[in-house]
């Protein structure tokens, strides 16, 4: 049986919506990528070119996200493939 996230990602890539498939993959694995604490106050928002926009819902955690930037970028590269995401942009926002 093929997991839904793999099936969805493959289908979206086939119609050239790679960034939507990549966001879906990141969202489903976000707690494993950033850890349970940061997963509760952050969310992958969108991909703009090779830049991942990450929403941070509590400004107090911006510094923690800055410190984990390199490790997170490596984990994302492992998940999506090398060079898919080359930059992270952290944006403080309200939870919606």
Secondary structure by P-SEA (a helix, b strand, c coil): cccaaaaaaaaaaaacaaaaaaaaaaaaaccccccaaaaaccccccccccbbbbbbccccaaaaaaaaaaaaaaaaaaacccccccbbbbbbbccc
